[in-house]
Amino acid sequence: MTDRNGQPQQQPSPVSTPWQVPWPTGTIARYWTVAGATVDVTKTEDGDFRRYDVKCTGCPHEDSSRIGDNAHTSAQAHAERCRALPRPVAGQ
C-alpha cells in the first residue's frame, strides 16, 4: 500500500489486548483502561499480613490496600478514567 505521494505506507501494528499479555506474577485481577492499558491488582502475603497493590501500566498511578475489595474498587475506578496509552514493552 502507498500513500498519495507513492511512498510505502506502514501498516498499523495490532494492539495487544489484556488477555494476550502475560499477567505479572501474583496478579489476581486486571482491569482494562479506556485507552488500552491495564490496571493490575497483585496480592502479597507474609504470614498474617496481606497487601493488595494496584498499578497502572499506562501511567504512574499506584495504590495499596490491606483490604482486597478496596484495591479492586480503586483499580476499577482508575481504569474507567485513565487515558494513558500502554507503555511499550522492551524489544517490541
N, C-alpha and C positions, 0 to 999 in steps of 0.2 A: 504494500500500500504506500502511496506517495502523497505528499502534501500539495498544495496548489502551485508550488514552485518546482515540482518534480523531485523533491528531496525525499529520501526514505523516511517514513513516519514510524516512530517507535510505538509498538503496541503497549497498552497499559498492562501491567502485571496484575494477576488476580490477587484480590485482597484475601488474606487469611482470615478465617472465621475462628472464634474462640474454641470450637470443638476440634479444629485442625491443629491448634498449637498445643504442645505438651504442657500439662499443668505442672507447676513447680512442686517439688516435694513438700508434703504437708498441707497442700491446698485442699480445702474441704468444700469451697464454693467459688464460683466465678460468675461475675455479672458483666454483661456487655454494655459498653457506653454507647451513646448516640453517635459517636464518631468512629467506632470500631475498635477502640482499645478495650482492655478488660480491667476489672477491679477484682482482685483475688483476696479471699479470706483464708488465712492459714491458722492452724491450731498448734500450739506448743504446750506440752505437758511436762512438768517436772515434779513428780510426787503428787502432792495435793494442789500444787499451783498449776493453773490453766490460764493461758492467754490466747486471745484471738487477734491477729494482726490483719489490717486492711491496707492494701497497696494498689494504687492505680498504675497501669503500665503505660499510660499516656502522659500523665503529669506527675508532679512531685507529691501528690496527696498521699498521706499515710495516716493511719489511725490505729488505736489499740484499745482493747477492752478485755475485762475478765469475764464478761457475760457474752455468750455466743449470739443471743438474739440482738444485742446492741450492735455487735460487729456486722451482722447481716443487714440490719437496718441502715447503718452508716454506709456500707458498701453499695447497697441498692440506691440510696439517696444520691450518693456521689455519681454513680453510673448514669442516673437519669439526667444529670445536668452537665457532666463533663464533656467538653467539646475538643479535648486534646486528641490528636491522631496517635495511633500506636507508635511507640518508638521502634525504629528499625532494629532487627536482630543482626548481630555481627555476622559477617560472611554472606549476607544475602543482598 
